Amino acid sequence: MKTSISALLLLPNSYRIEAHMNQVDHLLMNHSVFSYQYKLEQSIQPVLTSIEKNGLVIANEWFTTGLQEKRNQLAHVGNEINQQIGSSNHEVVDEVALRKYWNNNDLPLANGFDELKKYKHLHPTFQLMMDYKNHKNYLKMWDERLREKGTSVDGGISIKGTWQSFASRTGRITAKNLPLTSIPVAMRDYVVSPEGYHMYSLDLNNAELRFLAHYAKCDPLVQQFNQEVDVHAETAKLIRKNLGSHEISKDESRKLAKHFTYSLLYGAGTFTIAKNMRKTFSDVTSADVGVLKDAFYQKYPELLRFLFERGEDEKLLTPFGKIKPVVEFTKTQKKNFTMQSSVSVAIKTLLAMLAKNNVTIVHVIHDEVWVLIPKDEQVERFIEKSVNDFNEKIKEIFPGLPTKTILSKEKIGGKYDE
């Protein structure tokens, strides 16, 4: 079974589950929190097996035009570092000369990302070297490793992962061998659909925030979802109102609002939020963020109350009831668990529903599922049926969850699937 039962049962990694199979079987069959989850896991096993068997095909053009911008970025940063340190190298950083430069200028030697990050305020070469390594690692993963692990087929390379559900205790589905659940956004246009099909992503919109509004009984936020109000645009209004002295466009403020909301709800501190906001406009202070937090929670007081209660409760709130886990969770982990585990249940419910309707599923990424639709089938009709079936099923599990426009579609493989 492609499911970690230990993670499902919220057990420590060191727990020898094979020595207690009678108790494990009893929990999976009879415990109110675990039995439904286990049945859901059983229902998606054929889906994961199919995804693992079929894999994805990435067009050959990805390795040329698709990665060219990243190669250009790597070369640019490499040249900039070499110029800083007086090396005659081009594009490839002369790391011996770099270390000599740091030593001659009484700068510390940085051997890894942690040290580069620690020292980046001391000299520009530390931040540049971080950028260089990030670009290099990207190319190593999405160029070299894809070629190494993939199989050449007509028009591209077939890539496959080893899939597992409950890779974490929140129930997330991930792929080993290749990190296929982290496919770069740019690569999506280079995914090749089988002949006769279009590929689409069905994405859960604002899933964590919907579940938070539902659990916290936050009527204003639930109402916004049900009335198809752009919740991040509403928060953006708070930002523009409370940071009126800062010049920021509506699009920038919405993007910032989304980042602010999820950073806040997932436990980021005032200093961290302020630091991230300064990437958009440099003079935002921690005091500004404090004002925003107060305004946000004044508008949605139920969220603050719910998150506080979850952090203080010795029990976890799972999609199927409360339970005191054997393994320890921090306050932040307990707060996040409820939303993240609920998203996992929702996406698995979508997988099971689509499979029951004989829809071909080719990929899954956290809160989205990729499916194949025959070219002779009406896409809108397919989406409408999928949305209706999913809404009906998910409301059985989460009565009252705001499901209006919860599913959206996006075409995958726009460049090379014709």
C-alpha positions as CSV (number, residue, x, y, z in Angstrom):
1,M,0.0,0.0,0.0
2,K,1.4,3.4,-1.0
3,T,0.4,4.9,2.4
4,S,2.5,5.3,5.5
5,I,0.2,3.8,8.2
6,S,2.4,5.1,11.0
7,A,1.9,8.7,9.7
8,L,-1.8,8.1,9.3
9,L,-2.0,7.0,12.9
10,L,0.1,9.9,14.1
11,L,2.8,7.7,15.5
12,P,6.5,8.5,16.0
13,N,8.9,7.5,13.3
14,S,10.6,5.1,15.7
15,Y,7.4,3.1,16.4
16,R,7.7,-0.5,15.3
17,I,4.3,-0.9,13.7
18,E,4.9,-4.4,12.5
19,A,5.1,-5.6,16.2
20,H,1.6,-4.3,17.0
21,M,-0.5,-5.2,13.9
22,N,-3.6,-6.4,15.9
23,Q,-3.9,-3.0,17.6
24,V,-3.2,-1.2,14.3
25,D,-5.8,-3.1,12.4
26,H,-8.3,-2.4,15.2
27,L,-7.6,1.4,15.0
28,L,-7.9,1.4,11.2
29,M,-11.2,-0.5,11.2
30,N,-13.0,0.9,14.2
31,H,-11.6,4.2,15.4
32,S,-13.8,7.1,14.4
33,V,-10.9,9.4,13.5
34,F,-8.8,6.8,11.5
35,S,-11.3,4.5,9.9
36,Y,-12.8,6.9,7.3
37,Q,-9.3,8.1,6.5
38,Y,-8.1,4.6,5.9
39,K,-11.0,3.8,3.6
40,L,-10.2,7.0,1.7
41,E,-6.6,5.8,1.4
42,Q,-7.7,2.5,0.1
43,S,-9.9,4.2,-2.6
44,I,-6.9,6.2,-4.0
45,Q,-4.4,3.3,-4.2
46,P,-5.3,2.4,-7.8
47,V,-4.9,6.1,-8.7
48,L,-1.4,6.4,-7.3
49,T,-0.4,3.1,-9.0
50,S,-1.7,4.4,-12.3
51,I,0.1,7.8,-11.9
52,E,3.3,6.0,-11.0
53,K,3.1,3.6,-13.9
54,N,2.3,6.3,-16.6
55,G,4.4,9.2,-15.5
56,L,4.6,12.4,-17.5
57,V,6.3,13.3,-20.8
58,I,8.3,16.5,-20.9
59,A,8.9,17.9,-24.4
60,N,12.5,18.0,-25.6
61,E,12.1,21.8,-26.0
62,W,12.1,22.2,-22.2
63,F,15.8,21.3,-22.2
64,T,16.6,23.9,-24.8
65,T,14.3,26.9,-24.9
66,G,12.5,26.2,-21.6
67,L,15.7,26.3,-19.5
68,Q,17.5,29.0,-21.5
69,E,16.4,31.8,-19.2
70,K,17.7,30.0,-16.1
71,R,21.0,29.3,-17.9
72,N,21.3,33.0,-18.7
73,Q,20.6,33.9,-15.1
74,L,23.3,31.5,-13.9
75,A,25.8,33.0,-16.3
76,H,25.0,36.5,-15.4
77,V,25.4,35.9,-11.7
78,G,28.6,34.0,-12.3
79,N,30.1,36.8,-14.3
80,E,29.1,39.3,-11.7
81,I,30.8,37.4,-8.9
82,N,34.0,36.9,-11.0
83,Q,34.1,40.7,-11.7
84,Q,33.6,41.5,-8.0
85,I,36.6,39.3,-7.0
86,G,38.8,40.1,-10.0
87,S,38.7,36.7,-11.6
88,S,39.2,36.3,-15.3
89,N,36.7,33.4,-15.4
90,H,33.5,33.7,-17.4
91,E,30.1,32.4,-16.2
92,V,31.6,29.7,-13.9
93,V,32.5,31.1,-10.5
94,D,36.2,30.7,-9.6
95,E,35.5,29.4,-6.0
96,V,39.2,29.3,-5.2
97,A,39.6,32.9,-6.0
98,L,36.3,33.7,-4.2
99,R,37.6,32.2,-0.9
100,K,40.9,34.0,-1.4
101,Y,39.0,37.2,-1.9
102,W,37.0,36.7,1.4
103,N,40.2,35.8,3.2
104,N,42.1,38.9,1.9
105,N,39.2,41.2,2.9
106,D,38.8,39.7,6.4
107,L,35.4,38.2,5.5
108,P,34.3,34.8,6.9
109,L,34.4,31.7,4.7
110,A,31.0,30.4,3.8
111,N,30.7,26.7,3.0
112,G,27.0,26.3,2.5
113,F,23.6,28.0,2.2
114,D,23.2,28.6,6.0
115,E,26.5,30.4,6.2
116,L,25.9,32.4,3.0
117,K,22.6,33.5,4.4
118,K,24.1,34.4,7.7
119,Y,26.8,36.6,6.2
120,K,24.9,38.1,3.3
121,H,24.7,41.5,5.0
122,L,28.5,41.7,5.2
123,H,29.3,41.8,1.4
124,P,27.3,41.4,-1.9
125,T,29.3,38.3,-2.9
126,F,27.5,36.2,-0.2
127,Q,24.0,37.0,-1.6
128,L,25.3,36.6,-5.2
129,M,26.7,33.2,-4.3
130,M,23.4,32.1,-2.8
131,D,21.7,33.1,-6.1
132,Y,24.4,31.3,-8.1
133,K,23.9,28.1,-6.1
134,N,20.1,28.3,-6.4
135,H,20.3,28.6,-10.2
136,K,22.8,25.8,-10.4
137,N,20.7,23.5,-8.2
138,Y,17.6,24.3,-10.3
139,L,19.4,23.2,-13.5
140,K,20.9,20.2,-11.8
141,M,17.4,19.0,-10.8
142,W,15.3,20.0,-13.8
143,D,17.9,19.4,-16.5
144,E,20.6,16.9,-15.4
145,R,18.5,14.7,-13.1
146,L,15.5,14.6,-15.4
147,R,17.7,13.3,-18.2
148,E,19.4,10.9,-15.8
149,K,16.1,9.5,-14.3
150,G,13.9,9.8,-17.4
151,T,13.4,7.6,-20.4
152,S,13.7,9.0,-24.0
153,V,10.4,8.7,-25.9
154,D,9.1,10.3,-29.1
155,G,9.2,14.1,-28.7
156,G,10.5,14.2,-25.1
157,I,11.5,12.4,-21.9
158,S,9.2,10.3,-19.8
159,I,9.6,10.9,-16.1
160,K,8.2,8.8,-13.3
161,G,8.2,9.0,-9.5
162,T,7.6,6.6,-6.6
163,W,4.4,7.8,-5.1
164,Q,3.4,7.7,-1.4
165,S,0.4,9.1,0.5
166,F,0.9,10.3,4.1
167,A,4.5,11.2,3.4
168,S,3.8,13.6,6.3
169,R,1.3,13.3,9.1
170,T,-1.0,15.8,7.4
171,G,-1.6,13.2,4.7
172,R,0.2,15.0,1.8
173,I,0.9,12.9,-1.3
174,T,4.5,13.2,-2.6
175,A,6.8,11.5,-5.1
176,K,10.2,10.1,-4.4
177,N,13.0,9.4,-6.9
178,L,12.0,12.7,-8.6
179,P,10.2,15.6,-6.8
180,L,7.3,15.7,-9.2
181,T,5.1,17.5,-6.8
182,S,7.5,20.5,-7.1
183,I,7.4,20.8,-10.8
184,P,8.4,24.4,-11.8
185,V,5.6,26.6,-13.1
186,A,7.6,27.2,-16.3
187,M,7.7,23.4,-17.0
188,R,3.9,23.1,-17.2
189,D,3.8,24.4,-20.7
190,Y,6.2,21.7,-21.8
191,V,4.2,18.7,-20.5
192,V,3.1,16.6,-23.5
193,S,-0.5,15.1,-23.5
194,P,-1.2,11.7,-25.1
195,E,-2.5,11.8,-28.6
196,G,-6.2,12.7,-28.7
197,Y,-6.3,14.3,-25.2
198,H,-5.9,17.7,-23.6
199,M,-4.5,17.9,-20.0
200,Y,-6.1,20.1,-17.4
201,S,-5.4,20.9,-13.8
202,L,-8.3,21.0,-11.3
203,D,-7.2,23.3,-8.5
204,L,-8.7,23.9,-5.1
205,N,-8.9,27.6,-4.7
206,N,-7.8,29.1,-1.4
207,A,-8.3,25.7,0.2
208,E,-6.6,26.3,3.6
209,L,-8.4,29.6,4.0
210,R,-11.7,28.1,3.2
211,F,-11.2,25.4,5.8
212,L,-10.1,27.9,8.4
213,A,-13.2,30.0,7.8
214,H,-15.3,26.8,8.1
215,Y,-13.7,25.5,11.3
216,A,-13.6,28.9,13.0
217,K,-17.2,29.6,12.1
218,C,-16.1,32.9,10.6
219,D,-19.4,34.0,9.0
220,P,-18.0,37.2,7.3
221,L,-15.3,35.1,5.5
222,V,-17.6,32.2,4.7
223,Q,-20.1,34.7,3.2
224,Q,-17.3,36.2,1.1
225,F,-16.5,32.8,-0.4
226,N,-20.2,32.0,-0.9
227,Q,-20.8,35.3,-2.7
228,E,-17.6,34.8,-4.9
229,V,-15.9,37.9,-3.3
230,D,-12.2,38.0,-3.9
231,V,-11.0,37.6,-0.3
232,H,-7.5,38.7,-1.0
233,A,-8.7,41.9,-2.7
234,E,-10.6,42.6,0.5
235,T,-7.4,42.2,2.6
236,A,-5.6,44.3,0.0
237,K,-8.1,47.1,0.9
238,L,-6.9,46.8,4.5
239,I,-3.3,47.1,3.3
240,R,-4.0,50.2,1.2
241,K,-6.0,51.8,4.0
242,N,-3.5,51.1,6.8
243,L,-0.4,51.7,4.7
244,G,-1.7,54.7,2.8
245,S,1.6,56.5,2.8
246,H,3.1,53.7,0.7
247,E,2.6,53.7,-3.0
248,I,1.3,50.4,-4.1
249,S,-0.9,49.3,-7.0
250,K,-4.0,47.1,-6.7
251,D,-2.3,44.2,-8.2
252,E,0.7,44.5,-6.0
253,S,-1.5,45.0,-2.9
254,R,-3.5,41.8,-3.7
255,K,-0.4,39.7,-4.2
256,L,0.9,41.2,-0.9
257,A,-2.4,40.5,0.8
258,K,-2.3,36.8,-0.1
259,H,1.2,36.4,1.1
260,F,0.4,38.4,4.3
261,T,-2.7,36.3,5.0
262,Y,-1.0,32.9,4.7
263,S,2.1,34.0,6.5
264,L,0.0,35.3,9.4
265,L,-2.2,32.2,9.6
266,Y,0.8,29.8,9.4
267,G,2.5,31.4,12.3
268,A,5.0,33.8,10.8
269,G,6.0,36.5,13.3
270,T,5.7,40.3,12.8
271,F,9.4,40.7,12.0
272,T,9.3,38.0,9.4
273,I,6.2,39.3,7.7
274,A,7.7,42.9,7.7
275,K,10.9,41.5,6.2
276,N,9.0,39.8,3.4
277,M,6.8,42.8,2.7
278,R,9.9,45.0,2.3
279,K,10.6,43.1,-0.9
280,T,7.6,45.0,-2.4
281,F,8.2,48.4,-0.7
282,S,11.3,48.9,1.4
283,D,10.1,51.2,4.2
284,V,7.5,49.0,5.8
285,T,8.1,48.6,9.5
286,S,7.2,46.0,12.1
287,A,4.8,48.7,13.5
288,D,3.1,48.8,10.1
289,V,2.6,45.0,10.2
290,G,1.3,45.2,13.8
291,V,-1.4,47.7,12.6
292,L,-2.3,45.4,9.7
293,K,-2.5,42.3,12.0
294,D,-4.8,44.3,14.3
295,A,-7.0,45.4,11.4
296,F,-7.2,41.8,10.0
297,Y,-8.2,40.2,13.2
298,Q,-10.6,43.0,14.0
299,K,-12.3,42.1,10.7
300,Y,-12.1,38.3,11.3
301,P,-11.9,37.9,15.1
302,E,-13.1,34.3,14.9
303,L,-9.9,33.3,13.1
304,L,-7.7,34.6,15.9
305,R,-9.8,32.9,18.6
306,F,-9.8,29.6,16.7
307,L,-6.0,29.6,16.0
308,F,-5.4,30.4,19.7
309,E,-7.6,27.5,20.8
310,R,-5.9,25.0,18.5
311,G,-2.5,26.0,19.7
312,E,-3.4,25.5,23.3
313,D,-5.5,22.3,23.0
314,E,-3.6,19.1,23.8
315,K,-5.6,17.4,21.1
316,L,-5.4,17.7,17.3
317,L,-8.5,18.7,15.4
318,T,-8.6,16.3,12.4
319,P,-11.2,16.3,9.6
320,F,-13.0,13.5,11.4
321,G,-12.8,14.6,15.0
322,K,-10.3,15.4,17.8
323,I,-7.6,13.1,19.0
324,K,-4.6,13.2,21.3
325,P,-1.6,12.1,19.2
326,V,1.2,9.9,20.5
327,V,3.8,12.1,18.7
328,E,4.4,15.6,20.0
329,F,3.3,18.7,18.0
330,T,4.3,22.3,18.6
331,K,1.6,24.9,18.9
332,T,2.2,26.1,15.4
333,Q,2.1,22.6,14.0
334,K,-1.2,22.0,15.8
335,K,-2.7,25.2,14.3
336,N,-1.5,24.2,10.8
337,F,-2.5,20.6,11.0
338,T,-6.2,21.1,10.8
339,M,-6.1,23.1,7.6
340,Q,-3.4,21.0,5.9
341,S,-4.9,17.6,6.8
342,S,-8.3,18.9,5.6
343,V,-6.8,19.9,2.2
344,S,-5.3,16.4,1.9
345,V,-8.7,14.8,2.6
346,A,-10.3,17.1,0.0
347,I,-7.8,16.4,-2.7
348,K,-8.1,12.6,-2.1
349,T,-11.9,12.9,-2.2
350,L,-11.5,14.6,-5.6
351,L,-9.1,11.8,-6.7
352,A,-11.6,9.1,-5.6
353,M,-14.5,10.8,-7.2
354,L,-12.8,11.3,-10.6
355,A,-11.5,7.7,-10.6
356,K,-15.1,6.5,-9.9
357,N,-16.2,8.5,-12.9
358,N,-13.5,6.8,-15.1
359,V,-11.5,10.0,-15.5
360,T,-7.9,9.5,-16.3
361,I,-5.7,11.1,-13.6
362,V,-2.1,11.7,-14.5
363,H,-0.7,13.9,-11.7
364,V,-1.4,15.4,-8.3
365,I,0.3,18.4,-6.6
366,H,-0.8,19.2,-3.1
367,D,-4.1,21.0,-3.9
368,E,-4.5,20.2,-7.6
369,V,-5.1,17.2,-9.8
370,W,-4.1,16.8,-13.4
371,V,-6.6,15.0,-15.7
372,L,-6.9,14.0,-19.3
373,I,-9.9,15.1,-21.3
374,P,-10.6,13.7,-24.8
375,K,-10.3,16.4,-27.4
376,D,-13.8,15.6,-28.7
377,E,-15.4,16.2,-25.2
378,Q,-16.7,19.6,-24.1
379,V,-14.3,20.9,-21.5
380,E,-16.9,23.1,-19.8
381,R,-19.4,20.2,-19.5
382,F,-16.7,18.0,-18.0
383,I,-15.7,20.7,-15.5
384,E,-19.3,21.4,-14.5
385,K,-20.0,17.8,-13.8
386,S,-16.7,17.4,-11.8
387,V,-17.5,20.5,-9.8
388,N,-21.0,19.3,-9.0
389,D,-20.0,15.8,-8.1
390,F,-17.1,17.1,-5.9
391,N,-19.2,19.7,-4.1
392,E,-21.8,17.0,-3.3
393,K,-19.2,14.6,-1.9
394,I,-17.1,17.2,0.0
395,K,-20.2,18.6,1.8
396,E,-20.9,15.2,3.2
397,I,-17.5,15.3,4.9
398,F,-17.5,19.0,5.8
399,P,-21.1,20.2,6.1
400,G,-21.2,24.0,5.7
401,L,-17.8,24.3,3.9
402,P,-18.0,27.3,1.4
403,T,-17.6,25.5,-1.9
404,K,-18.6,28.3,-4.3
405,T,-15.9,28.4,-7.1
406,I,-13.7,26.0,-5.1
407,L,-12.5,24.3,-8.2
408,S,-10.8,26.1,-11.1
409,K,-9.2,24.7,-14.3
410,E,-6.0,25.5,-16.0
411,K,-4.7,24.0,-19.2
412,I,-1.4,22.0,-18.9
413,G,1.0,21.6,-21.7
414,G,-0.1,24.6,-23.7
415,K,2.9,24.6,-26.1
416,Y,3.4,21.0,-27.0
417,D,0.1,19.0,-26.7
418,E,-1.4,19.8,-30.1
